[in-house]
Amino acid sequence: MEKTGPALKGEPSPAASRAGAGGDITTSMTVREVVATYRATKDVFWRYDDRAGECLLCRALFDPLDQMAAPYGLDLDGLLPELQRAAEIDEAGDWPTENDRQGS
């Protein structure tokens, strides 16, 4: 019989399983690990700054995603698919470089 119920610590949440084919981003990864691996995810964290009320990359950089979301009242089931989409864009090479953004 297949295990059901909440994910165990370190296992992907149901949202992570649904997030995308790669499924590389898990709730046990720190914000830093996510951004270092997939730089396009910075944009997602920046969009969530307003909801959090402060800069997540500044204040929660070393927190695992599952521990980062709750204190800020963020919906992890909404955040994970957005991070996964950004990671897929990053892997495809479709994310603009800093030079592209500056018009160089």
Backbone as XML, in Angstrom:
<?xml version="1.0"?>
<chain id="A" units="angstrom">
  <residue number="1" name="MET">
    <atom name="N" x="0.842" y="-1.177" z="0.000"/>
    <atom name="CA" x="0.000" y="0.000" z="0.000"/>
    <atom name="C" x="0.888" y="1.241" z="0.000"/>
  </residue>
  <residue number="2" name="GLU">
    <atom name="N" x="0.513" y="2.233" z="-0.774"/>
    <atom name="CA" x="1.289" y="3.464" z="-0.895"/>
    <atom name="C" x="1.049" y="4.357" z="0.306"/>
  </residue>
  <residue number="3" name="LYS">
    <atom name="N" x="2.116" y="4.977" z="0.787"/>
    <atom name="CA" x="2.040" y="5.873" z="1.934"/>
    <atom name="C" x="1.281" y="7.136" z="1.546"/>
  </residue>
  <residue number="4" name="THR">
    <atom name="N" x="0.377" y="7.573" z="2.397"/>
    <atom name="CA" x="-0.341" y="8.819" z="2.178"/>
    <atom name="C" x="-0.179" y="9.671" z="3.407"/>
  </residue>
  <residue number="5" name="GLY">
    <atom name="N" x="-0.610" y="10.908" z="3.316"/>
    <atom name="CA" x="-0.526" y="11.806" z="4.451"/>
    <atom name="C" x="0.575" y="12.817" z="4.246"/>
  </residue>
  <residue number="6" name="PRO">
    <atom name="N" x="0.866" y="13.612" z="5.274"/>
    <atom name="CA" x="1.877" y="14.662" z="5.134"/>
    <atom name="C" x="3.259" y="14.082" z="4.886"/>
  </residue>
  <residue number="7" name="ALA">
    <atom name="N" x="4.048" y="14.843" z="4.181"/>
    <atom name="CA" x="5.420" y="14.411" z="3.891"/>
    <atom name="C" x="6.239" y="14.418" z="5.173"/>
  </residue>
  <residue number="8" name="LEU">
    <atom name="N" x="7.156" y="13.480" z="5.273"/>
    <atom name="CA" x="8.077" y="13.454" z="6.404"/>
    <atom name="C" x="9.115" y="14.539" z="6.224"/>
  </residue>
  <residue number="9" name="LYS">
    <atom name="N" x="9.755" y="14.936" z="7.305"/>
    <atom name="CA" x="10.770" y="15.980" z="7.233"/>
    <atom name="C" x="11.842" y="15.584" z="6.211"/>
  </residue>
  <residue number="10" name="GLY">
    <atom name="N" x="12.147" y="16.518" z="5.314"/>
    <atom name="CA" x="13.158" y="16.269" z="4.294"/>
    <atom name="C" x="12.596" y="15.695" z="3.012"/>
  </residue>
  <residue number="11" name="GLU">
    <atom name="N" x="11.338" y="15.253" z="3.039"/>
    <atom name="CA" x="10.703" y="14.760" z="1.822"/>
    <atom name="C" x="9.960" y="15.904" z="1.164"/>
  </residue>
  <residue number="12" name="PRO">
    <atom name="N" x="9.799" y="15.848" z="-0.164"/>
    <atom name="CA" x="9.043" y="16.899" z="-0.831"/>
    <atom name="C" x="7.596" y="16.907" z="-0.351"/>
  </residue>
  <residue number="13" name="SER">
    <atom name="N" x="7.021" y="18.093" z="-0.247"/>
    <atom name="CA" x="5.609" y="18.200" z="0.096"/>
    <atom name="C" x="4.788" y="17.780" z="-1.113"/>
  </residue>
  <residue number="14" name="PRO">
    <atom name="N" x="3.481" y="17.598" z="-0.955"/>
    <atom name="CA" x="2.659" y="17.297" z="-2.123"/>
    <atom name="C" x="2.808" y="18.350" z="-3.215"/>
  </residue>
  <residue number="15" name="ALA">
    <atom name="N" x="2.989" y="19.611" z="-2.823"/>
    <atom name="CA" x="3.163" y="20.662" z="-3.825"/>
    <atom name="C" x="4.453" y="20.458" z="-4.606"/>
  </residue>
  <residue number="16" name="ALA">
    <atom name="N" x="5.514" y="20.035" z="-3.929"/>
    <atom name="CA" x="6.783" y="19.820" z="-4.618"/>
    <atom name="C" x="6.641" y="18.691" z="-5.629"/>
  </residue>
  <residue number="17" name="SER">
    <atom name="N" x="5.865" y="17.672" z="-5.275"/>
    <atom name="CA" x="5.660" y="16.562" z="-6.202"/>
    <atom name="C" x="4.898" y="17.014" z="-7.444"/>
  </residue>
  <residue number="18" name="ARG">
    <atom name="N" x="3.977" y="17.955" z="-7.262"/>
    <atom name="CA" x="3.176" y="18.441" z="-8.385"/>
    <atom name="C" x="3.872" y="19.540" z="-9.161"/>
  </residue>
  <residue number="19" name="ALA">
    <atom name="N" x="4.936" y="20.115" z="-8.596"/>
    <atom name="CA" x="5.520" y="21.334" z="-9.142"/>
    <atom name="C" x="6.052" y="21.188" z="-10.551"/>
  </residue>
  <residue number="20" name="GLY">
    <atom name="N" x="6.623" y="20.079" z="-10.899"/>
    <atom name="CA" x="7.163" y="19.952" z="-12.235"/>
    <atom name="C" x="7.879" y="18.638" z="-12.413"/>
  </residue>
  <residue number="21" name="ALA">
    <atom name="N" x="8.271" y="18.371" z="-13.624"/>
    <atom name="CA" x="8.890" y="17.100" z="-13.949"/>
    <atom name="C" x="10.203" y="16.913" z="-13.200"/>
  </residue>
  <residue number="22" name="GLY">
    <atom name="N" x="10.981" y="17.999" z="-13.067"/>
    <atom name="CA" x="12.274" y="17.880" z="-12.408"/>
    <atom name="C" x="12.145" y="17.574" z="-10.934"/>
  </residue>
  <residue number="23" name="GLY">
    <atom name="N" x="11.227" y="18.272" z="-10.254"/>
    <atom name="CA" x="11.027" y="18.058" z="-8.836"/>
    <atom name="C" x="12.279" y="18.256" z="-8.012"/>
  </residue>
  <residue number="24" name="ASP">
    <atom name="N" x="13.205" y="19.084" z="-8.483"/>
    <atom name="CA" x="14.482" y="19.255" z="-7.811"/>
    <atom name="C" x="14.394" y="20.120" z="-6.565"/>
  </residue>
  <residue number="25" name="ILE">
    <atom name="N" x="13.416" y="20.984" z="-6.476"/>
    <atom name="CA" x="13.301" y="21.874" z="-5.330"/>
    <atom name="C" x="12.426" y="21.195" z="-4.286"/>
  </residue>
  <residue number="26" name="THR">
    <atom name="N" x="13.009" y="21.012" z="-3.090"/>
    <atom name="CA" x="12.278" y="20.381" z="-1.993"/>
    <atom name="C" x="12.158" y="21.357" z="-0.837"/>
  </residue>
  <residue number="27" name="THR">
    <atom name="N" x="11.251" y="21.075" z="0.060"/>
    <atom name="CA" x="11.028" y="21.957" z="1.205"/>
    <atom name="C" x="12.192" y="21.959" z="2.177"/>
  </residue>
  <residue number="28" name="SER">
    <atom name="N" x="13.067" y="20.958" z="2.102"/>
    <atom name="CA" x="14.220" y="20.925" z="3.005"/>
    <atom name="C" x="15.387" y="21.767" z="2.496"/>
  </residue>
  <residue number="29" name="MET">
    <atom name="N" x="15.316" y="22.246" z="1.252"/>
    <atom name="CA" x="16.377" y="23.105" z="0.713"/>
    <atom name="C" x="16.288" y="24.483" z="1.340"/>
  </residue>
  <residue number="30" name="THR">
    <atom name="N" x="17.447" y="25.088" z="1.602"/>
    <atom name="CA" x="17.452" y="26.463" z="2.100"/>
    <atom name="C" x="17.193" y="27.413" z="0.938"/>
  </residue>
  <residue number="31" name="VAL">
    <atom name="N" x="16.773" y="28.621" z="1.290"/>
    <atom name="CA" x="16.565" y="29.657" z="0.276"/>
    <atom name="C" x="17.863" y="29.840" z="-0.510"/>
  </residue>
  <residue number="32" name="ARG">
    <atom name="N" x="18.982" y="29.849" z="0.189"/>
    <atom name="CA" x="20.289" y="30.013" z="-0.458"/>
    <atom name="C" x="20.559" y="28.905" z="-1.465"/>
  </residue>
  <residue number="33" name="GLU">
    <atom name="N" x="20.281" y="27.654" z="-1.096"/>
    <atom name="CA" x="20.501" y="26.532" z="-2.008"/>
    <atom name="C" x="19.656" y="26.670" z="-3.266"/>
  </residue>
  <residue number="34" name="VAL">
    <atom name="N" x="18.413" y="27.095" z="-3.089"/>
    <atom name="CA" x="17.517" y="27.252" z="-4.241"/>
    <atom name="C" x="18.052" y="28.324" z="-5.187"/>
  </residue>
  <residue number="35" name="VAL">
    <atom name="N" x="18.401" y="29.489" z="-4.624"/>
    <atom name="CA" x="18.865" y="30.608" z="-5.445"/>
    <atom name="C" x="20.229" y="30.315" z="-6.070"/>
  </residue>
  <residue number="36" name="ALA">
    <atom name="N" x="21.106" y="29.632" z="-5.332"/>
    <atom name="CA" x="22.427" y="29.309" z="-5.872"/>
    <atom name="C" x="22.323" y="28.298" z="-7.016"/>
  </residue>
  <residue number="37" name="THR">
    <atom name="N" x="21.369" y="27.403" z="-6.932"/>
    <atom name="CA" x="21.197" y="26.381" z="-7.958"/>
    <atom name="C" x="20.423" y="26.916" z="-9.156"/>
  </residue>
  <residue number="38" name="TYR">
    <atom name="N" x="19.409" y="27.724" z="-8.891"/>
    <atom name="CA" x="18.530" y="28.257" z="-9.939"/>
    <atom name="C" x="18.404" y="29.764" z="-9.749"/>
  </residue>
  <residue number="39" name="ARG">
    <atom name="N" x="19.260" y="30.524" z="-10.383"/>
    <atom name="CA" x="19.275" y="31.968" z="-10.130"/>
    <atom name="C" x="17.998" y="32.671" z="-10.549"/>
  </residue>
  <residue number="40" name="ALA">
    <atom name="N" x="17.226" y="32.089" z="-11.451"/>
    <atom name="CA" x="15.960" y="32.703" z="-11.861"/>
    <atom name="C" x="14.944" y="32.728" z="-10.722"/>
  </residue>
  <residue number="41" name="THR">
    <atom name="N" x="15.165" y="31.919" z="-9.681"/>
    <atom name="CA" x="14.236" y="31.910" z="-8.557"/>
    <atom name="C" x="14.325" y="33.186" z="-7.722"/>
  </residue>
  <residue number="42" name="LYS">
    <atom name="N" x="15.389" y="33.963" z="-7.897"/>
    <atom name="CA" x="15.486" y="35.245" z="-7.185"/>
    <atom name="C" x="14.251" y="36.094" z="-7.440"/>
  </residue>
  <residue number="43" name="ASP">
    <atom name="N" x="13.795" y="36.113" z="-8.686"/>
    <atom name="CA" x="12.630" y="36.923" z="-9.034"/>
    <atom name="C" x="11.393" y="36.488" z="-8.259"/>
  </residue>
  <residue number="44" name="VAL">
    <atom name="N" x="11.249" y="35.197" z="-8.032"/>
    <atom name="CA" x="10.102" y="34.692" z="-7.270"/>
    <atom name="C" x="10.199" y="35.177" z="-5.827"/>
  </residue>
  <residue number="45" name="PHE">
    <atom name="N" x="11.374" y="35.031" z="-5.221"/>
    <atom name="CA" x="11.532" y="35.493" z="-3.841"/>
    <atom name="C" x="11.307" y="36.999" z="-3.750"/>
  </residue>
  <residue number="46" name="TRP">
    <atom name="N" x="11.800" y="37.759" z="-4.714"/>
    <atom name="CA" x="11.586" y="39.214" z="-4.696"/>
    <atom name="C" x="10.100" y="39.550" z="-4.770"/>
  </residue>
  <residue number="47" name="ARG">
    <atom name="N" x="9.328" y="38.790" z="-5.549"/>
    <atom name="CA" x="7.876" y="39.033" z="-5.636"/>
    <atom name="C" x="7.190" y="38.742" z="-4.302"/>
  </residue>
  <residue number="48" name="TYR">
    <atom name="N" x="7.720" y="37.815" z="-3.543"/>
    <atom name="CA" x="7.123" y="37.469" z="-2.251"/>
    <atom name="C" x="7.559" y="38.408" z="-1.131"/>
  </residue>
  <residue number="49" name="ASP">
    <atom name="N" x="8.515" y="39.285" z="-1.363"/>
    <atom name="CA" x="8.971" y="40.217" z="-0.331"/>
    <atom name="C" x="7.843" y="41.076" z="0.215"/>
  </residue>
  <residue number="50" name="ASP">
    <atom name="N" x="6.969" y="41.575" z="-0.659"/>
    <atom name="CA" x="5.861" y="42.417" z="-0.200"/>
    <atom name="C" x="4.935" y="41.652" z="0.744"/>
  </residue>
  <residue number="51" name="ARG">
    <atom name="N" x="4.654" y="40.408" z="0.405"/>
    <atom name="CA" x="3.792" y="39.593" z="1.265"/>
    <atom name="C" x="4.464" y="39.317" z="2.603"/>
  </residue>
  <residue number="52" name="ALA">
    <atom name="N" x="5.776" y="39.099" z="2.567"/>
    <atom name="CA" x="6.521" y="38.791" z="3.788"/>
    <atom name="C" x="6.755" y="40.034" z="4.637"/>
  </residue>
  <residue number="53" name="GLY">
    <atom name="N" x="6.766" y="41.191" z="4.010"/>
    <atom name="CA" x="7.009" y="42.427" z="4.731"/>
    <atom name="C" x="8.475" y="42.770" z="4.897"/>
  </residue>
  <residue number="54" name="GLU">
    <atom name="N" x="9.335" y="41.979" z="4.303"/>
    <atom name="CA" x="10.768" y="42.249" z="4.316"/>
    <atom name="C" x="11.453" y="41.396" z="3.246"/>
  </residue>
  <residue number="55" name="CYS">
    <atom name="N" x="12.717" y="41.652" z="3.029"/>
    <atom name="CA" x="13.491" y="40.942" z="2.011"/>
    <atom name="C" x="13.786" y="39.512" z="2.468"/>
  </residue>
  <residue number="56" name="LEU">
    <atom name="N" x="13.193" y="38.547" z="1.772"/>
    <atom name="CA" x="13.413" y="37.145" z="2.122"/>
    <atom name="C" x="14.845" y="36.714" z="1.876"/>
  </residue>
  <residue number="57" name="LEU">
    <atom name="N" x="15.459" y="37.231" z="0.832"/>
    <atom name="CA" x="16.849" y="36.873" z="0.536"/>
    <atom name="C" x="17.804" y="37.469" z="1.565"/>
  </residue>
  <residue number="58" name="CYS">
    <atom name="N" x="17.368" y="38.487" z="2.265"/>
    <atom name="CA" x="18.188" y="39.101" z="3.312"/>
    <atom name="C" x="17.970" y="38.426" z="4.664"/>
  </residue>
  <residue number="59" name="ARG">
    <atom name="N" x="16.717" y="38.163" z="4.995"/>
    <atom name="CA" x="16.366" y="37.718" z="6.343"/>
    <atom name="C" x="16.201" y="36.211" z="6.505"/>
  </residue>
  <residue number="60" name="ALA">
    <atom name="N" x="15.976" y="35.483" z="5.390"/>
    <atom name="CA" x="15.686" y="34.051" z="5.509"/>
    <atom name="C" x="16.589" y="33.211" z="4.613"/>
  </residue>
  <residue number="61" name="LEU">
    <atom name="N" x="17.724" y="33.741" z="4.242"/>
    <atom name="CA" x="18.603" y="33.100" z="3.264"/>
    <atom name="C" x="19.030" y="31.696" z="3.676"/>
  </residue>
  <residue number="62" name="PHE">
    <atom name="N" x="19.238" y="31.469" z="4.955"/>
    <atom name="CA" x="19.749" y="30.182" z="5.422"/>
    <atom name="C" x="18.655" y="29.273" z="5.994"/>
  </residue>
  <residue number="63" name="ASP">
    <atom name="N" x="17.399" y="29.678" z="5.824"/>
    <atom name="CA" x="16.276" y="28.887" z="6.321"/>
    <atom name="C" x="15.793" y="27.905" z="5.266"/>
  </residue>
  <residue number="64" name="PRO">
    <atom name="N" x="15.460" y="26.674" z="5.675"/>
    <atom name="CA" x="14.805" y="25.758" z="4.739"/>
    <atom name="C" x="13.449" y="26.346" z="4.337"/>
  </residue>
  <residue number="65" name="LEU">
    <atom name="N" x="13.011" y="26.034" z="3.149"/>
    <atom name="CA" x="11.766" y="26.598" z="2.645"/>
    <atom name="C" x="10.595" y="26.337" z="3.590"/>
  </residue>
  <residue number="66" name="ASP">
    <atom name="N" x="10.508" y="25.123" z="4.141"/>
    <atom name="CA" x="9.373" y="24.816" z="5.011"/>
    <atom name="C" x="9.394" y="25.635" z="6.295"/>
  </residue>
  <residue number="67" name="GLN">
    <atom name="N" x="10.566" y="26.022" z="6.774"/>
    <atom name="CA" x="10.668" y="26.848" z="7.976"/>
    <atom name="C" x="10.589" y="28.333" z="7.655"/>
  </residue>
  <residue number="68" name="MET">
    <atom name="N" x="10.911" y="28.712" z="6.440"/>
    <atom name="CA" x="10.867" y="30.108" z="6.027"/>
    <atom name="C" x="9.437" y="30.574" z="5.808"/>
  </residue>
  <residue number="69" name="ALA">
    <atom name="N" x="8.582" y="29.750" z="5.246"/>
    <atom name="CA" x="7.249" y="30.173" z="4.822"/>
    <atom name="C" x="6.320" y="30.520" z="5.983"/>
  </residue>
  <residue number="70" name="ALA">
    <atom name="N" x="6.264" y="29.682" z="6.989"/>
    <atom name="CA" x="5.281" y="29.845" z="8.066"/>
    <atom name="C" x="5.373" y="31.177" z="8.813"/>
  </residue>
  <residue number="71" name="PRO">
    <atom name="N" x="6.546" y="31.604" z="9.279"/>
    <atom name="CA" x="6.598" y="32.866" z="10.028"/>
    <atom name="C" x="6.142" y="34.077" z="9.216"/>
  </residue>
  <residue number="72" name="TYR">
    <atom name="N" x="6.254" y="33.978" z="7.911"/>
    <atom name="CA" x="5.851" y="35.087" z="7.047"/>
    <atom name="C" x="4.427" y="34.919" z="6.519"/>
  </residue>
  <residue number="73" name="GLY">
    <atom name="N" x="3.771" y="33.830" z="6.897"/>
    <atom name="CA" x="2.411" y="33.587" z="6.435"/>
    <atom name="C" x="2.325" y="33.294" z="4.948"/>
  </residue>
  <residue number="74" name="LEU">
    <atom name="N" x="3.399" y="32.722" z="4.389"/>
    <atom name="CA" x="3.425" y="32.428" z="2.957"/>
    <atom name="C" x="2.879" y="31.029" z="2.693"/>
  </residue>
  <residue number="75" name="ASP">
    <atom name="N" x="2.181" y="30.890" z="1.586"/>
    <atom name="CA" x="1.600" y="29.619" z="1.178"/>
    <atom name="C" x="2.655" y="28.802" z="0.447"/>
  </residue>
  <residue number="76" name="LEU">
    <atom name="N" x="3.208" y="27.808" z="1.123"/>
    <atom name="CA" x="4.260" y="26.981" z="0.542"/>
    <atom name="C" x="3.753" y="26.216" z="-0.678"/>
  </residue>
  <residue number="77" name="ASP">
    <atom name="N" x="2.477" y="25.807" z="-0.650"/>
    <atom name="CA" x="1.906" y="25.096" z="-1.793"/>
    <atom name="C" x="1.768" y="26.003" z="-3.015"/>
  </residue>
  <residue number="78" name="GLY">
    <atom name="N" x="1.761" y="27.309" z="-2.827"/>
    <atom name="CA" x="1.756" y="28.250" z="-3.948"/>
    <atom name="C" x="3.164" y="28.646" z="-4.367"/>
  </residue>
  <residue number="79" name="LEU">
    <atom name="N" x="4.059" y="28.756" z="-3.384"/>
    <atom name="CA" x="5.431" y="29.169" z="-3.647"/>
    <atom name="C" x="6.227" y="28.113" z="-4.403"/>
  </residue>
  <residue number="80" name="LEU">
    <atom name="N" x="6.108" y="26.846" z="-4.008"/>
    <atom name="CA" x="6.916" y="25.790" z="-4.636"/>
    <atom name="C" x="6.706" y="25.667" z="-6.144"/>
  </residue>
  <residue number="81" name="PRO">
    <atom name="N" x="5.469" y="25.663" z="-6.636"/>
    <atom name="CA" x="5.308" y="25.585" z="-8.096"/>
    <atom name="C" x="5.913" y="26.786" z="-8.820"/>
  </residue>
  <residue number="82" name="GLU">
    <atom name="N" x="5.841" y="27.971" z="-8.200"/>
    <atom name="CA" x="6.452" y="29.157" z="-8.816"/>
    <atom name="C" x="7.968" y="29.011" z="-8.873"/>
  </residue>
  <residue number="83" name="LEU">
    <atom name="N" x="8.551" y="28.511" z="-7.800"/>
    <atom name="CA" x="10.001" y="28.288" z="-7.792"/>
    <atom name="C" x="10.389" y="27.246" z="-8.830"/>
  </residue>
  <residue number="84" name="GLN">
    <atom name="N" x="9.599" y="26.188" z="-8.947"/>
    <atom name="CA" x="9.900" y="25.138" z="-9.920"/>
    <atom name="C" x="9.828" y="25.685" z="-11.348"/>
  </residue>
  <residue number="85" name="ARG">
    <atom name="N" x="8.813" y="26.496" z="-11.642"/>
    <atom name="CA" x="8.712" y="27.084" z="-12.987"/>
    <atom name="C" x="9.935" y="27.954" z="-13.287"/>
  </residue>
  <residue number="86" name="ALA">
    <atom name="N" x="10.354" y="28.742" z="-12.291"/>
    <atom name="CA" x="11.540" y="29.578" z="-12.478"/>
    <atom name="C" x="12.780" y="28.704" z="-12.677"/>
  </residue>
  <residue number="87" name="ALA">
    <atom name="N" x="12.864" y="27.605" z="-11.955"/>
    <atom name="CA" x="14.007" y="26.693" z="-12.098"/>
    <atom name="C" x="14.031" y="26.083" z="-13.490"/>
  </residue>
  <residue number="88" name="GLU">
    <atom name="N" x="12.869" y="25.747" z="-14.023"/>
    <atom name="CA" x="12.804" y="25.182" z="-15.375"/>
    <atom name="C" x="13.221" y="26.213" z="-16.419"/>
  </residue>
  <residue number="89" name="ILE">
    <atom name="N" x="12.843" y="27.464" z="-16.221"/>
    <atom name="CA" x="13.273" y="28.545" z="-17.122"/>
    <atom name="C" x="14.783" y="28.697" z="-17.045"/>
  </residue>
  <residue number="90" name="ASP">
    <atom name="N" x="15.310" y="28.648" z="-15.825"/>
    <atom name="CA" x="16.752" y="28.769" z="-15.619"/>
    <atom name="C" x="17.494" y="27.632" z="-16.323"/>
  </residue>
  <residue number="91" name="GLU">
    <atom name="N" x="16.998" y="26.412" z="-16.164"/>
    <atom name="CA" x="17.648" y="25.260" z="-16.800"/>
    <atom name="C" x="17.579" y="25.342" z="-18.316"/>
  </residue>
  <residue number="92" name="ALA">
    <atom name="N" x="16.523" y="25.943" z="-18.845"/>
    <atom name="CA" x="16.364" y="26.063" z="-20.292"/>
    <atom name="C" x="17.229" y="27.188" z="-20.854"/>
  </residue>
  <residue number="93" name="GLY">
    <atom name="N" x="17.794" y="28.004" z="-19.962"/>
    <atom name="CA" x="18.639" y="29.109" z="-20.414"/>
    <atom name="C" x="17.847" y="30.300" z="-20.916"/>
  </residue>
  <residue number="94" name="ASP">
    <atom name="N" x="16.563" y="30.382" z="-20.530"/>
    <atom name="CA" x="15.709" y="31.474" z="-20.989"/>
    <atom name="C" x="15.677" y="32.658" z="-20.037"/>
  </residue>
  <residue number="95" name="TRP">
    <atom name="N" x="16.413" y="32.586" z="-18.937"/>
    <atom name="CA" x="16.410" y="33.678" z="-17.974"/>
    <atom name="C" x="17.456" y="34.687" z="-18.403"/>
  </residue>
  <residue number="96" name="PRO">
    <atom name="N" x="17.118" y="35.978" z="-18.482"/>
    <atom name="CA" x="18.091" y="36.978" z="-18.936"/>
    <atom name="C" x="19.248" y="37.144" z="-17.953"/>
  </residue>
  <residue number="97" name="THR">
    <atom name="N" x="20.409" y="37.374" z="-18.505"/>
    <atom name="CA" x="21.570" y="37.648" z="-17.661"/>
    <atom name="C" x="21.514" y="39.092" z="-17.196"/>
  </residue>
  <residue number="98" name="GLU">
    <atom name="N" x="22.362" y="39.452" z="-16.257"/>
    <atom name="CA" x="22.416" y="40.828" z="-15.766"/>
    <atom name="C" x="22.697" y="41.798" z="-16.915"/>
  </residue>
  <residue number="99" name="ASN">
    <atom name="N" x="23.555" y="41.403" z="-17.855"/>
    <atom name="CA" x="23.841" y="42.252" z="-19.013"/>
    <atom name="C" x="22.605" y="42.466" z="-19.864"/>
  </residue>
  <residue number="100" name="ASP">
    <atom name="N" x="21.781" y="41.426" z="-20.029"/>
    <atom name="CA" x="20.538" y="41.558" z="-20.786"/>
    <atom name="C" x="19.612" y="42.552" z="-20.122"/>
  </residue>
  <residue number="101" name="ARG">
    <atom name="N" x="19.544" y="42.527" z="-18.808"/>
    <atom name="CA" x="18.660" y="43.411" z="-18.068"/>
    <atom name="C" x="19.103" y="44.857" z="-18.151"/>
  </residue>
  <residue number="102" name="GLN">
    <atom name="N" x="20.410" y="45.080" z="-18.256"/>
    <atom name="CA" x="20.940" y="46.440" z="-18.317"/>
    <atom name="C" x="20.966" y="46.971" z="-19.739"/>
  </residue>
  <residue number="103" name="GLY">
    <atom name="N" x="20.611" y="46.137" z="-20.699"/>
    <atom name="CA" x="20.578" y="46.585" z="-22.083"/>
    <atom name="C" x="21.926" y="46.583" z="-22.760"/>
  </residue>
  <residue number="104" name="SER">
    <atom name="N" x="22.909" y="45.884" z="-22.195"/>
    <atom name="CA" x="24.249" y="45.818" z="-22.791"/>
    <atom name="C" x="24.340" y="44.747" z="-23.839"/>
  </residue>
</chain>
